[in-house]
Every structure is written in C-alpha cells, then in structure tokens.
C-alpha cells in the first residue's frame, strides 16, 4: 500500500467541554488553549504522516476554521454519538478503499513518526493496531483493515473491547506504544506527570498562540 490508502479521522469535543476535569487547577482560557494547541499538534503530525487524507469531526466554528486553513476535511458532528459517527466514517473510508486510522485529539507529544510506526505495524493496512492510553484502558489510536467487521467502542475499558473483537474475528493485531500516542491529557494527575517528564510543555500549551495554523 502507499500513502493514498490511509485516512486519519480525528474527533474533537466542543470547547464548552474543554478539559473539564482540569477546571480546579486551570482557568477556562488555559484549558481552551491546551485543547486547541493539542488538536493542532495532532493535525500537524497527521498531515506529515504517511496518511494521504485527514478528516476532523466536530461542531465548533473555531475548529472548522482551523481545518479550512490547514486544508483538512471538516465533518460536522450532528450529535448522533461519538462511536456512531466514527463507525459511520470508518464505513465511508472502506467504501473509498481507504484504511481508516482513528486518533485522539489530545495527544501533547505526538509526532508524525509515531503515526508512521503504527502504519508500519499494521502491515500497511492489513492488520489491526491499537495504541493504549497510558493511565487507563482507553484507546488513543485504532487502525482497522478495509472492510473488516469491526466496531469502535470508545469509553470505559475500550481497549479490552477492541482487542476482544479482533480475537473473535480471528485477525491479527499489534499495540503501538509510542510515547506520542499513549500519553493523552485528561486529569490533574496527567498534568503533574507531564510537567515532570517534559518540563515546560504545559506552560507552552497553555500560552502558545495559534500560530501553528499557518
């Protein structure tokens, strides 16, 4: 397969819900900046990766405008639920003979090489790949082979739900545990840990202007 066979699909929550679990330690504006700047990092890494297309699912005009500036496809979230819309878009990708890659929008350390590693582990789209969230049993990346009978089930213990499905399908899967894919930012514990392992990263995300759009 070549790069034209992959599409990255990134859902982004409304800014009204931006990192609410950090509200006791960060201001609304700081949480707003962190959310947007992590999203930009994910988009930039996706565009530099082996994937040929990037689709974003969301509802806020700001994110729509960012996608327009970065030449990324915008898909309006109509409120049917995250898993439903992701499964619909995976089906759309399959119909176009594209291998879909779900990536979370809140990965502060992501680099394009992390995504390329996951693509390589998938045997260029023939096998499943999952990136587990480092501090729980969530899933930060999913690669599903074209036309596979697989359903995304994000939420509590999603990693187990995803791998159990693949076992039932008698298919192969790998874990991609690149730092940029497993570290997502949700809680105060995450915030404190990231400040220890990457000094200055949180201040950078909180204060950085949106110059990355250019």
Secondary structure, DSSP 4 states (H G I P E B T S, - for coil): --GGGEEEEEE---GGGTTGGGTTTS-HHHHHHHHHHHHHHHHHHHHHSS-SEEEEEE--HHHHHHHHHTT-EEEE--SS-HHHHHHHHHHHHHHTT-EEEEE-S--TT--HHHHHHHHHHTTTTTSEEEEE-TTSS-EEEEEE-TT-------STTHHHHHHHHHHHTT--EEE---HHHH----SHHHHHHHHHHSTTHHHHHHH--GGGG-
